[in-house]
Amino acid sequence: MKWMNCIKTICFVLMSIFSTQLSFAHNEDKGGREISGKIITADNEPAEGVTVHLRNENKNKNRTTVTNENGFFKFSGVAIGNYIIEISFVGYETIHQKILIEEGARLSLSCQLKISEKQLQEIIVESAQKKLNAGKINIPDKDLPLSTAVISSKVIADQQAIRLGDIVKNVPGVSLVQTRYGVNETYGARGYIIGITGSAGGGSIFKNGLPYNIAGMPEAVSLESVEIIKGSSAFLYGSSSGGLIINMISKIPKYNFGGNISLLMGSNQQYKPVVDVYGPINKNLAFRVIGSYENDRSYRDVVKTIRTYINPSLMYRFGKKSSLIVQQDYLNAQLTPDPGVGLLDSGRVLTKAIPRSRFQNVLWAYNNVLQSSTSATFKHVLNDKFTFNASTSFQNTDVDYYGCGNLNTAGKTGIIARPLARAHSVEKDYAAQMNIDGKFNIINIENHFLAGADYTGIVTQTDAFNIYNANGSLLKTYDTINLLNPSQYIQRTDIPNAVKVATTTAPSYRAGIYLQDLITITKQVQLFAGLRYSYQANVQTTIDSMTNNSRPAVSVKGSAATATYNVFSPKIGLVFQPATNVSFYASYANNFTANTGVDVYGNPLKASIINQYEVGAKNILADGKLSANISIYRIINSNLAQQAQYLADGITPNTNSNIKMLSGETTSDGVEVGLNGNLSKSFYFITGYAYNYIRFTHTSGAKGSNIEGEQLVNAPRNTANASIFYTFTNNMLKGFKLGASGFYTGTRYGGYNNLLGQSVSGSRLVPLSDFTTVDVSVGYAYKKVSVLCKLSNIFNTLNYLVHDNYSITPIAPRQLYTTLSYQF
């Protein structure tokens, strides 16, 4: 198959690159003299990301490296002479030590960091000097021409966040825009949305750098942090959103014994115990086990959630240079699918006359998710300049649904004939990647280089069902209800028989190789350049029909032929740093999205290329206590797929919506501002504001095309976030914690964008008003025991998250949460 040949070619090219770089790295070791060491923190943990400077006293020549995840560093090929080694890390005292290197010397050092008076123990949005894992390269954020953010486990715990949607809204411009049937989440930024499934759904949601399916919604208790890169990341990940990618970082084993036991209790009889235990098995092997159980009856009538989650992991150290982490996730989520309150007038009118709690699905509806995943990450330090890492994962997601169909045909009086829908799907995701990260000089110009390759295979099997009445005939309508007056009709409670009639298998494959380099031209100017080649194949589906009374089993191919894409995705940026902690950048990047349908000649439609232009500034102020960032961008999709106006002859009008042409254009303009502070070990705040305007800027004007100038759905014009937490450390109030968080979502549209010549009279857009929610938190900690209470949505604001025109979810009302915790 073509895609297999492509993968073989990619692997050959990458291994050639690796061989070249390894050869270069080997040559650096000549001379036999080396300095290596291990650095640990004040609590005896390996200190990752510590800067180590090596300075020759006589020649004033400096070399610099950074410790790996095991706290290990190494300088090879060191010349004979006297040196000063300097070890520094934010929040710790700088260590200076004089050393002498003689012929054949191999010096090994061991250092422990001491906490300074300015220790910033509770870093919330990670400092600009720390590596962003989603960036795949160990480069400080201030050197990257990207808009990024990291939300740490400290923020997640303080805000008592339960879902990923609770976490990402702490980033300027990122918002939770949909919760389809209450069982999936969709996130938006810069006018683009991602979610439902992380891998098959555009490849924009990752866990530990690998594609991840988020059906059933991920568990926040297992997350060490959440990373977000806004804008295009196609130069690293291939086909992905033009708005953002999300990378969830898992908690990993530790080599000291400890853990946490907690119990979350909330309104509506919610309770959620969590256990997190970690420690050493021997000097090289460590473990961690996280488990949780959640039972929640919800503010919505009938709706109930029962979730069981287990996350075991092991970490093994192969000496000082290598480590292997193996992690597993298991989730069993039994969810009540909830279409929300519904819309009137054929899915166009939202009314607050329907109570926030009213349930419109059948009483026996269910959505059960069984999800398991296994991943392994290997890291190896080749020398003080080069690091190699590889990771792989397998994930299986089984979703089983039975309940009502789309409730989008109700009349103005609320009466609707309620249909049923039965669905079952299994998605298998296979992923692997390998990278080499290195530093070298070319004619005294420093290069920080990354080369890598990745592969993702997705096979989705979707079952189709026939639903039958008791007399054996096909069911068309289950019953009739009134969205406004449920007592008008008696609802059915029986469960009709649903029989599987066919299974559709849809494979898709993605592979790529990528290169990037950060070139230090001068002390103030750096050039960032990256390029990725991507191969993507959406393979023709296979439909296997079940045996029935009239015919035997049949296997046929789907109507859409295999579509393949070969795309280059560049990124180039210029970084100017007039001072150590001040960065200005300008960048260009593009990404691509695969399209459905065919062109006028019957060929699969080509991918749409989306161009992005961005300028920004990053500033670290007040000795690292404050960070201020701003980014301004324009994203243009100048070949948006729209229904073709004519057939291939250029004369005959086209009436087939599957025949398309790349004739449309959308433009997204915006600005994002963030100000974060860690003013002391007990006081931090996070604030942000974003403006976005995405609209159709060019259409063909033909029937079936979009309306020029119309704003896209699910894209709020304005969003803002603010959080502040303070812990008292002195006097009688020592141990008390106070906090508050506020989130603003501006006006936007739900429903569907309008089309020229559409059959629906009037607008298909559902206008949604802006809203603000405010949460307040109060807590107290004494030694190893703590209690934290949160009153969410204190003003009991009512608004809605709308998916298309059939899932209309009211946001949660005022609720109380209490978490009891014991640390050991």
C-alpha positions as a printed Julia matrix, in Angstrom:
824×3 Matrix{Float64}:
   0.0     0.0     0.0
   1.15    3.54   -0.74
   0.96    4.65    2.85
   3.22    1.78    3.98
   5.83    2.77    1.39
   5.58    6.35    2.58
   6.14    5.3     6.21
   9.19    3.22    5.23
  10.63    6.24    3.39
  10.0     8.48    6.38
  11.71    6.04    8.76
  14.74    5.74    6.43
  15.13    9.53    6.19
  14.77    9.99    9.93
  17.28    7.27   10.81
  19.72    8.88    8.35
  19.3    12.16   10.21
  19.74   10.42   13.56
  22.88    8.65   12.35
  24.39   11.95   11.23
  23.6    13.63   14.54
  24.82   10.67   16.62
  28.06   10.68   14.68
  28.42   14.39   15.37
  27.67   13.76   19.04
  30.28   10.99   19.23
  32.96   13.29   17.89
  32.25   15.73   20.71
  33.43   13.13   23.27
  37.05   12.97   22.06
  39.59   13.68   24.75
  38.18   11.43   27.46
  37.85   14.24   30.02
  34.36   14.86   31.32
  32.36   16.43   34.12
  29.06   14.87   35.1
  26.79   15.02   38.08
  23.39   14.76   39.63
  21.42   17.57   41.23
  18.57   17.02   43.69
  16.09   19.41   45.28
  15.73   20.24   48.96
  13.26   17.35   49.35
  15.64   14.88   47.66
  13.82   14.81   44.32
  15.76   14.83   41.01
  16.0    18.45   39.86
  15.01   18.69   36.19
  15.63   21.84   34.13
  18.46   23.2    36.32
  20.94   25.42   34.43
  24.6    24.39   34.79
  27.33   26.8    33.58
  30.94   25.69   33.13
  33.45   28.57   32.88
  37.2    28.31   32.23
  38.98   30.7    34.61
  41.75   31.56   32.18
  40.12   31.52   28.74
  36.71   32.84   29.85
  35.01   30.25   27.65
  31.55   29.21   28.8
  29.57   26.04   28.24
  26.0    25.58   29.41
  23.67   22.63   29.78
  20.39   21.77   31.52
  19.71   18.77   33.77
  17.4    16.07   32.45
  14.37   14.54   34.19
  16.73   12.51   36.43
  18.65   15.61   37.53
  21.66   14.47   35.51
  24.06   16.68   33.55
  27.28   16.03   31.65
  30.07   17.97   29.87
  32.27   15.91   27.54
  35.58   16.73   25.87
  36.6    19.2    28.58
  40.06   20.75   28.15
  42.68   20.6    30.91
  42.49   23.57   33.26
  40.78   25.31   36.16
  37.02   25.82   36.0
  34.17   27.33   37.94
  30.89   25.47   37.79
  27.72   27.45   38.49
  24.39   25.76   39.24
  21.26   27.92   39.26
  17.49   27.42   39.37
  14.57   29.77   39.98
  13.72   29.89   43.71
  16.98   28.27   44.9
  20.39   29.56   45.96
  23.01   29.59   43.22
  25.89   27.14   43.81
  29.5    27.99   42.8
  32.29   25.43   42.9
  35.89   25.5    41.7
  37.22   22.36   40.02
  40.47   21.2    38.38
  40.49   19.02   35.25
  43.65   17.01   34.59
  44.59   14.57   31.82
  42.09   11.68   31.64
  39.94   13.13   34.44
  36.33   12.0    34.81
  34.84   14.1    37.57
  31.46   13.26   39.12
  29.62   15.81   41.26
  26.59   15.58   43.51
  24.74   18.73   44.61
  21.6    19.53   46.56
  19.74   22.75   45.96
  18.91   24.94   48.93
  15.71   26.95   49.07
  16.29   30.7    48.86
  14.29   33.37   50.61
  12.58   34.12   47.31
  11.5    30.5    46.77
   8.44   30.39   44.53
   6.99   27.07   45.67
   3.62   27.5    44.04
   4.38   28.3    40.44
   1.02   28.34   38.71
   1.41   29.09   35.03
   4.89   27.62   34.5
   7.84   29.99   34.27
   9.09   31.08   30.88
  12.33   29.18   31.45
  10.7    25.75   31.7
  10.41   23.39   28.77
   7.03   23.11   27.13
   6.52   19.36   26.57
   4.11   19.98   23.7
   6.9    21.81   21.89
   8.95   18.56   21.77
  12.18   20.49   22.32
  13.93   21.74   25.45
  13.7    25.44   24.62
  12.58   28.11   27.12
   9.19   29.52   26.27
  10.6    33.03   25.91
  12.65   31.82   22.93
   9.65   30.38   21.08
   7.65   32.52   18.6
   4.45   30.9    19.88
   1.62   31.79   22.23
   1.63   29.18   24.99
   0.29   28.51   28.47
   0.65   25.89   31.19
  -1.89   25.29   33.96
  -0.34   23.38   36.85
  -1.78   20.83   39.25
  -1.79   23.57   41.9
  -4.39   25.57   39.98
  -6.37   22.42   39.19
  -6.5    21.53   42.9
  -7.25   25.05   44.15
 -10.12   25.48   41.7
 -11.35   21.93   42.44
 -11.53   21.31   38.7
 -13.16   18.03   37.69
 -13.22   18.18   33.88
 -10.74   19.4    31.26
 -13.21   22.16   30.36
 -12.84   23.55   33.89
  -9.08   23.79   33.4
  -8.57   25.26   29.92
 -10.7    28.35   30.54
  -7.8    29.7    32.67
  -5.99   30.51   29.41
  -6.82   33.78   27.57
  -8.96   33.12   24.52
  -9.68   29.46   25.32
 -13.2    28.47   26.29
 -15.53   25.53   26.7
 -18.04   26.06   23.91
 -20.09   22.83   23.78
 -21.01   19.77   25.84
 -22.72   17.51   23.31
 -25.43   15.52   25.11
 -23.5    16.14   28.34
 -21.04   13.34   27.52
 -18.41   15.17   25.43
 -16.67   18.52   25.56
 -15.61   20.91   22.8
 -13.01   23.67   23.3
 -12.45   26.76   21.2
  -9.78   29.37   20.52
  -9.17   31.89   17.73
 -12.44   30.9    16.07
 -11.61   27.19   15.74
 -12.96   24.33   17.85
 -11.59   20.93   18.87
 -12.89   18.05   20.94
 -15.2    15.02   21.02
 -12.34   12.74   19.92
  -8.78   13.91   20.21
  -7.18   11.73   17.56
  -9.78   11.16   14.89
 -11.2    14.61   15.53
  -8.4    16.58   13.95
  -5.41   15.42   16.0
  -5.44   18.43   18.32
  -5.74   16.83   21.77
  -2.8    14.92   23.21
  -1.73   13.17   26.36
   2.01   13.22   27.04
   2.55   14.3    23.44
   0.55   11.51   21.76
  -2.94   11.76   20.21
  -5.73   11.03   22.69
  -9.44   10.3    22.37
 -11.39   12.22   25.03
 -14.78   10.5    24.71
 -16.18   10.25   28.23
 -13.98   13.22   29.25
 -10.5    12.83   30.84
  -9.92   12.64   34.6
  -8.35   15.76   36.07
  -7.04   13.89   39.14
  -4.27   12.26   37.06
  -2.98   15.48   35.5
   0.23   17.16   36.58
  -0.42   20.02   34.19
  -2.2    21.02   30.98
  -0.27   22.69   28.18
  -1.8    24.76   25.41
  -0.21   26.06   22.21
  -2.41   28.55   20.4
  -2.34   28.97   16.66
  -0.94   26.5    14.18
   1.17   23.57   15.4
   1.15   21.7    12.1
   4.94   22.04   11.83
   5.08   19.57   14.75
   1.82   17.61   14.65
   0.56   17.69   11.07
  -3.17   18.06   10.47
  -4.4    19.92   13.54
  -6.53   22.88   14.51
  -5.57   26.39   13.47
  -6.77   27.6    16.87
  -5.06   25.48   19.52
  -3.75   22.15   20.64
  -4.09   20.76   24.17
  -1.49   18.46   25.75
  -2.33   16.78   29.05
   0.7    15.88   31.2
   0.25   12.9    33.51
   1.53   12.61   37.05
   4.48   10.21   37.13
   6.08    7.96   39.77
   8.38    9.38   42.44
  11.33    7.85   44.27
  10.17    8.99   47.7
   7.13    7.45   49.36
   4.04    9.64   49.69
   0.56   10.28   48.5
  -2.81   11.79   49.08
  -6.29   10.6    50.03
  -9.18   12.97   49.38
 -12.95   13.08   49.26
 -14.86   15.6    47.13
 -18.49   16.17   48.12
 -20.83   18.43   46.21
 -24.39   19.49   45.62
 -26.84   16.98   44.17
 -25.47   14.1    46.24
 -22.12   14.19   44.47
 -19.2    12.39   46.06
 -15.79   11.47   44.66
 -13.06    9.71   46.65
  -9.52    9.87   45.21
  -6.4     7.9    46.19
  -2.92    8.81   44.95
   0.02    6.72   46.21
   3.63    6.77   44.97
   7.04    5.52   46.04
  10.12    3.41   45.29
  10.12   -0.33   44.73
  13.92   -0.37   44.63
  16.6     2.18   43.83
  15.81    2.1    40.1
  12.1     1.32   40.01
   9.29    3.56   41.27
   5.5     3.33   41.08
   2.4     5.46   41.25
  -1.25    4.47   41.46
  -4.12    6.94   41.14
  -7.71    5.84   41.51
 -11.05    7.61   41.75
 -14.75    6.89   41.89
 -17.38    9.52   41.08
 -21.12    9.43   41.73
 -23.1    12.52   40.77
 -26.86   12.99   40.38
 -26.5    16.4    38.69
 -28.58   19.58   38.73
 -30.45   18.14   35.75
 -33.44   15.88   36.42
 -32.78   12.16   35.84
 -29.15   12.75   34.82
 -26.59   10.66   36.7
 -22.87   10.05   36.34
 -20.95    7.06   37.68
 -17.24    6.93   36.83
 -14.47    4.56   37.89
 -10.9     5.49   36.99
  -7.55    3.76   37.62
  -4.12    5.05   36.55
  -1.11    2.85   37.49
   2.39    3.76   36.3
   5.98    2.57   36.66
   9.27    4.39   36.12
  12.59    2.62   35.69
  16.02    4.27   35.57
  18.69    2.62   33.47
  21.66    4.19   35.2
  22.09    7.95   35.1
  21.23    8.58   31.46
  18.09    6.65   30.62
  14.58    6.22   31.95
  11.41    4.42   30.94
   7.9     5.34   32.07
   5.0     2.96   31.46
   1.48    4.23   32.17
  -2.0     2.79   31.93
  -5.45    4.36   32.12
  -8.76    2.63   32.62
 -12.08    4.51   32.62
 -15.58    3.11   33.0
 -18.07    5.97   32.63
 -21.8     5.33   32.86
 -23.4     8.57   31.76
 -26.96    9.71   31.18
 -27.06   11.37   27.75
 -28.72   14.75   28.09
 -29.84   16.79   25.04
 -30.59   19.73   27.32
 -33.7    21.86   27.28
 -34.27   21.88   23.51
 -35.11   24.59   20.97
 -38.47   25.68   19.57
 -39.48   26.5    16.0
 -37.44   23.76   14.3
 -34.26   24.37   16.25
 -34.12   28.15   15.98
 -35.63   29.65   19.16
 -34.09   29.35   22.62
 -36.48   30.13   25.47
 -35.81   30.5    29.18
 -39.38   29.36   29.84
 -38.04   25.8    30.07
 -36.57   25.21   33.56
 -32.82   24.65   33.84
 -33.37   21.18   35.32
 -35.87   19.74   32.81
 -34.83   16.47   31.17
 -36.06   15.86   27.62
 -34.51   12.46   26.81
 -36.23    9.12   27.41
 -35.99    8.06   31.06
 -33.96    4.92   30.33
 -31.34    6.51   28.04
 -27.71    5.54   28.54
 -24.25    6.4    27.21
 -21.61    4.0    28.49
 -17.91    4.54   27.78
 -15.2     1.94   28.34
 -11.77    3.36   27.68
  -8.3     1.95   28.24
  -4.86    3.07   27.17
  -1.25    2.02   27.58
   1.75    4.23   26.86
   5.51    4.02   27.21
   8.04    6.86   27.14
  11.79    6.29   26.87
  14.38    9.04   27.31
  18.12    8.77   26.89
  20.78   11.45   27.35
  23.45   10.85   24.72
  25.81   13.49   26.1
  25.65   17.04   27.37
  24.41   18.22   23.96
  22.05   15.56   22.61
  18.98   13.8    24.0
  16.87   11.08   22.42
  13.29   10.2    23.35
  10.68    7.86   21.98
   7.12    7.13   22.99
   4.25    4.95   21.91
   0.65    4.37   22.95
  -2.41    2.29   22.26
  -5.93    3.38   23.2
  -9.25    1.58   22.9
 -12.51    3.53   23.22
 -15.89    1.8    23.28
 -18.99    4.04   23.28
 -22.47    2.52   23.59
 -25.51    4.83   23.28
 -29.25    4.33   23.26
 -31.77    7.11   23.73
 -33.65    9.78   21.85
 -32.54   11.14   18.49
 -32.01   14.83   17.75
 -34.72   17.01   19.27
 -34.58   19.81   16.7
 -37.99   19.62   15.05
 -40.21   21.01   17.81
 -42.82   23.55   16.77
 -43.37   26.96   18.34
 -45.62   25.38   20.97
 -42.95   22.85   21.99
 -44.61   19.71   20.63
 -42.23   17.22   19.04
 -42.42   13.64   17.81
 -39.52   12.08   19.69
 -37.36    9.66   17.66
 -34.91    7.08   19.01
 -31.26    6.52   18.1
 -29.0     3.58   18.86
 -25.24    3.83   18.32
 -22.17    1.83   19.14
 -18.58    2.5    18.09
 -15.12    1.21   18.89
 -12.08    3.35   18.08
  -8.55    1.96   18.25
  -5.71    4.48   18.22
  -2.09    3.51   17.64
   0.6     6.18   17.96
   4.38    6.41   18.1
   6.99    9.13   17.85
  10.73    9.6    18.27
  12.79   12.77   18.56
  16.38   13.83   18.9
  17.11   17.18   20.52
  20.57   18.67   20.29
  22.78   21.73   20.43
  25.77   22.44   18.24
  27.66   25.36   16.76
  28.23   26.15   13.09
  30.84   28.91   12.59
  30.25   30.12   16.19
  26.49   30.29   15.61
  24.54   28.29   18.17
  21.87   25.93   16.85
  19.25   24.18   18.96
  18.0    21.43   16.7
  15.1    18.95   16.73
  14.45   16.1    14.33
  11.64   13.65   14.7
   9.04   11.39   13.17
   5.61   10.22   14.22
   2.87    7.84   13.16
  -0.81    7.59   14.09
  -3.17    4.85   13.0
  -6.88    5.02   13.74
  -9.41    2.31   13.05
 -13.03    3.12   13.88
 -15.82    0.55   13.75
 -19.33    1.99   13.84
 -22.42   -0.17   14.17
 -25.76    0.69   12.55
 -29.03   -0.48   14.05
 -32.68   -0.97   13.14
 -35.14   -0.25   15.93
 -38.39   -2.23   15.91
 -41.87   -1.83   17.29
 -43.38   -4.65   19.31
 -45.2    -5.91   16.16
 -41.89   -6.22   14.27
 -42.27   -3.13   12.09
 -39.56   -0.44   11.92
 -39.96    2.26   14.54
 -40.11    5.81   13.2
 -41.47    7.75   16.18
 -41.16    6.6    19.79
 -43.62    9.02   21.4
 -44.71   12.66   21.49
 -43.71   15.17   24.15
 -44.06   18.89   24.76
 -40.8    20.6    25.67
 -42.77   23.37   27.42
 -45.38   21.2    29.13
 -44.22   17.62   29.89
 -47.54   16.73   31.57
 -49.44   17.14   28.28
 -48.43   13.62   27.14
 -47.74   10.35   28.91
 -44.18    9.34   28.12
 -43.32    5.8    27.13
 -40.92    3.88   29.36
 -40.45    0.63   27.41
 -37.17   -0.06   25.59
 -37.75   -1.13   21.97
 -35.61   -3.88   20.49
 -32.6    -2.59   18.5
 -30.86   -5.01   16.13
 -27.41   -4.44   14.63
 -27.61   -4.53   10.82
 -24.16   -3.35    9.68
 -20.66   -2.4    10.81
 -18.64    0.26    9.01
 -14.85    0.08    9.38
 -13.03    3.34    8.7
  -9.2     3.27    8.86
  -7.03    6.35    8.66
  -3.27    6.77    8.87
  -0.99    9.72    9.46
   2.79    9.89    9.39
   5.34   12.64    9.22
   8.9    13.8     9.68
   9.77   17.21   11.06
  12.82   19.37   11.58
  13.23   22.6    13.48
  16.12   24.78   14.52
  16.5    27.76   16.84
  19.45   29.73   15.48
  21.06   32.3    17.78
  22.24   34.96   15.34
  23.28   37.44   18.03
  22.71   37.68   21.76
  19.48   39.56   21.08
  18.25   37.98   17.83
  17.15   34.39   17.21
  15.68   32.77   14.12
  13.23   29.9    14.52
  12.6    27.66   11.52
  10.58   24.48   11.33
   9.26   22.24    8.56
   7.15   19.09    8.57
   6.24   16.7     5.8
   2.93   14.92    6.45
   1.35   11.97    4.74
  -2.3    11.28    5.56
  -4.65    8.64    4.2
  -8.37    8.37    4.86
  -8.93    4.85    3.6
 -12.13    3.81    1.82
 -14.54    2.35    4.34
 -15.76   -1.23    4.44
 -19.42   -1.89    5.28
 -20.24   -5.37    6.58
 -23.96   -6.08    6.65
 -25.35   -8.71    8.99
 -27.26  -11.79    7.86
 -31.05  -11.47    7.87
 -34.05  -13.44    6.64
 -33.83  -12.07    3.09
 -30.07  -12.29    2.37
 -26.7   -13.54    3.66
 -23.98  -11.34    5.11
 -22.57   -8.83    2.6
 -19.35   -6.82    2.58
 -19.09   -3.78    0.32
 -16.87   -0.72   -0.01
 -18.09    2.76    0.94
 -18.92    5.33   -1.71
 -15.97    7.63   -0.89
 -12.65    6.52   -2.38
  -9.42    6.55   -0.4
  -8.14   10.11   -0.06
  -4.43   10.76    0.43
  -2.66   13.98    1.3
   1.01   14.95    1.0
   1.55   18.3     2.68
   4.5    20.43    3.8
   3.84   22.63    6.86
   6.4    25.37    7.6
   6.88   27.72   10.5
   9.34   30.58   10.64
   9.74   33.18   13.33
  12.06   35.92   14.48
  12.67   36.53   18.2
  14.17   39.79   19.48
  15.28   40.0    23.12
  16.53   43.48   24.04
  16.83   42.31   27.65
  17.15   38.91   29.32
  13.49   38.64   30.3
  11.89   40.55   27.43
  11.01   38.9    24.11
   9.3    40.2    20.98
   8.45   37.84   18.16
   6.92   37.71   14.7
   6.02   34.45   12.96
   4.35   32.79   10.01
   2.94   29.25    9.97
   0.32   27.26    8.19
  -1.72   24.16    8.86
  -4.02   22.01    6.77
  -7.35   20.28    7.16
  -8.64   17.34    5.17
 -11.95   17.83    3.33
 -14.86   15.56    2.56
 -16.49   15.25   -0.83
 -15.07   15.34   -4.36
 -14.15   17.98   -6.93
 -16.03   18.47  -10.19
 -13.97   15.68  -11.8
 -14.86   13.13   -9.12
 -11.46   13.19   -7.4
 -11.13   13.45   -3.6
 -11.0    17.1    -2.61
  -7.57   18.48   -1.77
  -6.69   19.68    1.71
  -7.36   23.29    2.71
  -4.24   25.27    3.63
  -4.69   27.82    6.43
  -2.15   30.64    6.81
  -1.39   32.32   10.11
   0.52   35.53   10.87
   1.31   36.46   14.46
   3.28   39.03   16.46
   3.66   39.08   20.21
   5.64   39.92   23.32
   6.6    37.97   26.44
   7.9    39.65   29.57
   9.13   38.33   32.91
   8.99   41.1    35.5
   9.76   41.76   39.18
  12.44   39.07   39.55
  10.21   36.43   38.02
   7.16   37.25   40.11
   5.12   38.64   37.21
   4.69   37.59   33.6
   2.92   39.64   30.95
   2.19   38.41   27.43
   0.38   39.7    24.37
  -0.23   38.2    20.94
  -1.93   39.62   17.84
  -2.83   37.32   14.98
  -4.58   36.9    11.64
  -5.57   33.44   10.36
  -6.78   33.1     6.75
  -8.3    30.01    5.18
  -8.3    31.14    1.56
  -9.42   27.82    0.07
 -12.41   26.85    2.16
 -14.42   23.98    0.67
 -17.86   25.0    -0.61
 -20.44   23.45   -2.91
 -19.3    23.86   -6.53
 -21.42   26.23   -8.6
 -21.15   24.24  -11.84
 -20.21   20.76  -12.97
 -17.02   20.04  -14.94
 -18.4    21.51  -18.17
 -18.68   24.92  -16.49
 -22.25   25.27  -17.72
 -24.47   22.77  -15.94
 -25.51   24.02  -12.46
 -24.39   21.7    -9.65
 -27.11   20.5    -7.25
 -24.99   17.85   -5.49
 -23.66   19.13   -2.13
 -20.93   16.46   -2.2
 -19.31   18.08   -5.27
 -17.22   20.94   -3.95
 -14.53   23.42   -4.82
 -11.98   25.35   -2.75
 -13.54   28.74   -3.39
 -14.41   30.16    0.02
 -12.44   32.11    2.6
 -12.59   32.74    6.32
 -10.53   35.28    8.24
  -9.9    35.24   11.97
  -8.45   38.35   13.62
  -7.71   38.69   17.3
  -5.62   39.75   20.26
  -4.82   37.93   23.51
  -3.41   39.45   26.69
  -2.31   37.68   29.87
  -0.93   38.91   33.21
   0.04   36.33   35.82
   1.7    36.77   39.17
   3.4    34.67   41.84
   4.0    37.41   44.36
   5.01   35.06   47.18
   4.79   31.4    48.09
   1.27   32.05   49.37
  -0.16   34.5    46.83
  -0.78   34.11   43.08
  -3.14   35.37   40.44
  -4.0    34.59   36.79
  -5.72   37.06   34.47
  -6.41   37.23   30.77
  -8.53   38.79   28.04
  -9.02   37.86   24.39
 -10.86   39.28   21.39
 -11.63   37.27   18.25
 -13.59   37.95   15.1
 -13.85   35.08   12.62
 -16.16   35.46    9.61
 -16.61   34.44    6.01
 -14.66   36.97    3.95
 -15.24   35.45    0.53
 -17.8    33.02   -0.89
 -18.69   31.84   -4.36
 -22.14   33.41   -4.18
 -23.62   30.19   -5.53
 -26.46   28.25   -4.0
 -25.2    26.25   -1.05
 -22.31   28.61   -0.29
 -21.89   30.53    2.97
 -22.91   34.14    3.54
 -20.07   36.62    3.15
 -19.52   38.63    6.34
 -21.37   36.21    8.62
 -19.63   35.27   11.88
 -18.9    31.57   12.38
 -20.77   29.69   15.09
 -19.23   28.75   18.45
 -16.76   31.66   18.36
 -17.3    34.2    21.17
 -16.07   37.7    20.33
 -14.71   38.34   23.83
 -13.53   36.11   26.66
 -11.83   36.92   29.96
 -10.55   35.05   33.01
  -9.31   36.04   36.45
  -8.31   33.97   39.47
  -6.65   34.91   42.75
  -5.65   32.74   45.71
  -4.01   33.71   49.0
  -2.9    31.51   51.89
  -2.26   33.08   55.29
   1.14   32.15   56.71
   1.33   34.2    59.9
  -0.63   35.0    63.05
  -3.89   33.36   64.06
  -5.07   32.87   60.47
  -2.09   30.69   59.5
  -3.27   27.9    57.19
  -6.42   29.65   55.96
  -6.85   30.02   52.18
  -9.07   32.43   50.27
  -9.66   32.41   46.54
 -11.93   33.65   43.79
 -12.26   32.92   40.08
 -14.29   34.64   37.39
 -14.86   33.68   33.77
 -16.54   35.74   31.06
 -17.86   34.4    27.75
 -19.04   36.95   25.2
 -21.86   36.9    22.69
 -21.72   34.17   20.08
 -23.9    32.0    17.86
 -25.06   28.41   18.16
 -26.93   26.45   15.54
 -25.62   26.42   11.96
 -24.23   29.05    9.64
 -26.63   30.1     6.89
 -26.31   29.02    3.26
 -27.42   30.82    0.13
 -30.63   29.28   -1.17
 -31.16   27.15    1.96
 -34.49   25.37    2.3
 -35.01   26.68    5.84
 -36.84   30.0     5.98
 -35.24   32.56    8.25
 -31.88   32.24    9.98
 -30.33   28.98   11.16
 -28.22   30.88   13.72
 -29.14   30.75   17.42
 -27.99   34.01   19.1
 -26.47   33.46   22.56
 -25.97   36.24   25.09
 -22.8    36.83   27.08
 -22.42   35.63   30.65
 -20.08   35.69   33.66
 -19.63   33.1    36.36
 -17.86   33.77   39.67
 -16.6    31.15   42.13
 -15.31   31.75   45.68
 -13.14   29.38   47.69
 -12.29   29.08   51.39
  -9.92   26.51   52.86
  -7.85   25.57   55.86
  -4.81   23.32   56.22
  -3.26   21.98   59.41
  -0.17   19.85   59.06
  -1.18   17.01   56.72
  -4.96   17.6    56.79
  -6.79   20.18   54.69
 -10.31   21.18   53.78
 -11.28   23.35   50.79
 -14.79   24.63   49.99
 -15.98   26.28   46.78
 -19.25   28.03   46.03
 -19.51   28.06   42.25
 -21.56   30.44   40.11
 -22.44   32.48   43.18
 -24.8    34.76   41.25
 -26.67   31.75   39.81
 -26.14   32.95   36.23
 -28.18   31.16   33.57
 -26.81   30.62   30.07
 -26.31   27.79   27.6
 -23.69   25.73   25.79
 -25.13   24.86   22.38
 -24.01   22.09   20.04
 -25.52   22.63   16.6
 -29.28   22.87   17.27
 -29.95   19.64   19.16
 -27.87   19.78   22.38
 -28.8    22.82   24.48
 -27.12   22.46   27.89
 -27.82   25.04   30.63
 -24.67   25.88   32.61
 -24.6    24.64   36.21
 -26.42   26.75   38.81
 -24.97   27.8    42.17
 -23.37   24.72   43.75
 -21.23   23.89   46.78
 -18.14   21.66   46.71
 -16.04   20.51   49.67
 -12.77   18.57   49.46
 -11.27   16.84   52.5
  -7.67   15.77   52.0
  -4.93   13.95   53.88
  -1.33   14.16   52.66
   1.18   11.52   53.64
